[in-house]
């Protein structure tokens, strides 16, 4: 395709430079996690190729060392190709091949760019194809990010919410459905629901990782494994398990599925979306419960971490929950792009892999950092205003529900409406009506027992 001018200090070569010029799209390179995963794959492949006699000692040693430098992040600046590139990730796979080859050549005393004694295709890419290597790198990066990043963050958040559930177990407050007063709950019960949401979110991420752990490596161009020894992929993946400590990694059960579709990453993105939905629900509840301080609900007091207004002195806003909801919106948007990418492959190859990689890995990063920040800057410092909660629950006309077994639905509704229209406490109106003795009324309107279920007064 003609000559290309490559920067003299670059380890990459003509194919990478051509891609740089062809895709001046976003000024965003592929995620660092994918670059490091490419290095890990190339190092593992070099080890197996040496063992199988494809690489001699010198080439193997140099390629493996150069690939480890990529995996360690030392050569990330030499990966300039835009993330919005060829849909198979071929440009980035060749970027890795060229960087590793030229760095290996340098180690062996050769001339960078000469392809001698190390060739990017014949040696670094031996037995491989972009079509199986690049999606393998994305799976490897996503698995690592989720298992070592997001899952521990979710478990930490779940634990923090569970602690608050215990702390607030005796704080009785109005329940609310449709944003309207409902029968009482404890603040601890509300927080136990939040804790369970996050626990289930972690379960969903872990379940998706079972499929992400299946690696496409070994299918080469179209899933048939042409130009790769039959046992090469299994050996490389075994080496990856050894290098990364990720014992769950395994070869795909069907290479045509593994290269024609990216369903496992779509599933992981969907699980991230569910976590984002849960976080948004929790954060919005905290904003409502902490609203005020004088004219809102005010049952919670959120940590005051910064001034809230440039014009209103003393105002403090729920800034951390607000950041959580913004991340939730971004992750949901990312999932839409991943969904479109996942359904848009054709025949033997999905050609939206860089887009999917960018969005899945960003979602994992955002959710991980958000969970930790939510714990540190908000959840850990939340306190309850038990007096405010008690005052509100005493005004809650929905407590009349507890009277229904004793006096019936219609009489209960009549008395509740009277209390509402006359702006009087329900207990006072019921006592005045004489439908229950004082002792029975106390039993039926036991606020704490209402949170425990069952029929009161029995």
Secondary structure, 3 states (H helix, E strand, C coil): CCCCCCCCCCCCCHHHHHHHHHCCCCCCECCHHHHHHHHHHHHHHHHHHHHCCCCCHHHHHHHHHHHHHHHCCCCHHHCCCECCCCCCCHHHHHHHHHHHHHHHHHHCCCCCCCCCCCCHHHHHCCCCCHHHHHHHHHHHHHHHHHHHHHHHHHHHHHHHHHHHHHHCCCCEEEEEECCEEEEEEEHHHHHHHHHHHHHHHHHHHHHHHHHHCEECCCCCCCCCCCCCCCCHHHHHHHHHHHHHCCCCCEECCCHHHHHHCCHHHHHHHHHHHHHHHHHHHHHHHHHHHCCCCCCCCCCEECCCCCCCCCCCCCCCCCHHHHHHHHHHHHHHHHHHHHHHHHCCCECCECCCHHHHHHHHHHHHHHHHHHHHHHHHHCHHHCEECHHHHHHHHHHCHHHHHHHHHHHCHHHHHHHHHHHHHHCCCHHHHHHHHCCCCHHHHHHHCCHHHHCCCCCCCC
